[in-house]
Amino acid sequence: MTLTIFHSRFARSVRVRWLCEEMGLPYELKVVPNEKKFLASDEYSHIHPGAKIPAIDDDGLILFESTAIMEYLLTKPGGEALAPQPGDPLYGPYLQWLHYGEAGMGMYITLALGHNAMFPEDKRIPAMAKYGQREAEQIYKVLDLTLSKQDYLLPTGFSAADISVVYMLLLAKFAKIFNDAPQSLKDYFDRCTEREAWKVSTAD
């Protein structure tokens, strides 16, 4: 059986690759260009009809939502070390943070990213960038409530939820809205990105 990850450097596929590295889960990496022309092509549209990255092909099963892919892969051997199981008192908090990384953080940080850095300058709207930044500052306060007291989002240590959230903090750095984040978040980001699996997952 072969697991293939469709990946582009610093795309949300980093989450999937990082998780596989932490789990010791074998995979084949297919690096694809993060360009509209390719993503909308016939070659890729049968993998992700929404023309986005990531996607996986797990022996014929194709999935393309990063946190859903994470939940799916965590059911494989090795996943239990990175995710509390149903019935564990930490299962609810774990799910909360796993999904907060995208559902709670994604829109605001990517809004700031687009209007601060990614869009052509004549397409950027400063008010939208400021809105994204204001909402990100509230996100930082939410995270700081936990990370000022413990090293990771769960008191038991590093988990898949950290993978989800740290990736979005990376985008906050790219959006140039992370410099004034609480020190607890900066230390947390540094702690997580010192992990070997992170280094491998962001190398190419």
C-alpha angles and dihedrals in degrees: 000000000000129000113201122192117201101214144176123182113272093000119126087271084083087077092055096045092045091052092050091050092050091048095044088236113161116236142163115234118218108189110207130183113261091223129123093232093059098036091054093045125112087246093064105023093081087058098045115006089190091063096236141123135271119050133149134206109205104187091313098327109114121200128172114180112093101218092040088052088052093052090048095049092046089067088067124088110292095029095100090070091060103039133046111235128235109284093034111115088231094055094091096047089046092054090046093056094039090059096034088069089069110013096042101032108023104078097048098043095045089048090057090043093054097046096039102041122352107053121074108267094250090056097050119106112203093202090058091049090051091048091052091048094049091052091046089055089057089049089053090054091053092051093044091059087068104027095052086064104038140021097244138023091264121050090229093065140254116006141164088271088069090055090056096048099039091055089058091048086056089058089048088057090050088049089055093236100109101077094087096043116124115278089243089065094046091051090046092051091049091047093052096042091054088070114109092229090059092050092052092046095053098039096092 
